[in-house]
Amino acid sequence: MLIYWRVNSACAHLFALSRTHLGNLPTLTLVCGALLLPTAAGAVTLPEERADALYHRYDGDGVTIDGPSLLLRKNFKETVSVAANYYIDNVSSASIDVVTSGASEYTERREEVSLSGEYLYGKSIFSAGYTNSDESDYTANTYYFSASQDFFGDLTNITFGYARGDDEVRQNGNDDFAEEIERNAYRVGISQVLSPRLLMALNYEAITDEGYLNNPYRVYRHLTDPLDPSAGFRQATEVYPNTRTSDAAGLKFLYHMPWRGSLGTGYRYFTDDWGIEAHTAEIGYTHTFGSHWIAELRYRYYEQGAADFYDDLFLFPSQDENDYRARDKELSDMSSQTVSLYVNYERKVGFGPMDKLGVSLQYDFIMLDYDNFSDLRDTEALPGEERLFDMDADVIKVLFTLWY
């Protein structure tokens, strides 16, 4: 559970970026899903009782996001486990989107509260939860349910899951603007012990989104005079479809080495009806040192093609409400590389109700390249001839855990 929670913390950070108008939520969902290692098949048990305190910080492209997260889990009668999580993002943004739109650097705060429970019945675990995320111009409510069952001598585990999101999009400075989004996600997965050393996981996820799916602040650009690029360009509010359906499938392996190490690898394919097709590949190595230390080194590569209605520079403005236009860089042709280093220290203490203490440090270095998104800060170039945008980002997470 420690690794699973650590990865989900990184995903929460990425969702925070989407909420601050830096990215595209379904695409980021794909990135997070690709990070997860196979769940080890075996006897079904409840998560351990623990308390976590996390500090996270993101720094890239003029954006800083940091804050704490607190999690508390308690079990009852060896069949019920409940958990509560409180998460804060403090955002300071002067990103390329903010700068090139003419807006000033802004700050805001996002707060997230999650409640979840798990019920153990025989070889099955039933889970349910609720998450509320709120900031000045976006509120998200998510409900989920999943069921997991072991089969064939606990060598096979099958999981089914459903999540529903009800979001409200607002616009700062415009009290009359309020739009809704409904999200439905369906997931099925199977984990299999292939040998005493090799685990496999196969997952499929389908997501449907309906409602206001674009960003009320974001604009696309078009030439002022299609016959004369030197006349410059104009900007207009993006026009998106109000529905989106996506599918993703992933295959992962985890191999335990003859020594105190394990090698994990995975591939994930994503496609949607907006024309985006994406591939994610990952490899990582985990090693145990002595009785207390665990270290992990991981590399992930992600690439995607652009949405059908994306363009860096349109010739003409949109003609009607069904003439979709987008210049969100997260819908462009892009790729990213992430190198992650994770170090964990755990020690039994046996003091009062405390059983074990742990501290974890994770550092991610992210490199993003956009193949058809221009850097509009290159004001000397003609429209469409500006240099392409790229960026690096650093993510740091420090986690303290107390088991009891």
Summary of the structure (lengths in Angstrom):
residues: 404
radius of gyration: 22.4
end to end distance: 14.6
largest distance: 78.0
contacts: 1307
relative contact order: 0.14
helix: 10%
strand: 62%
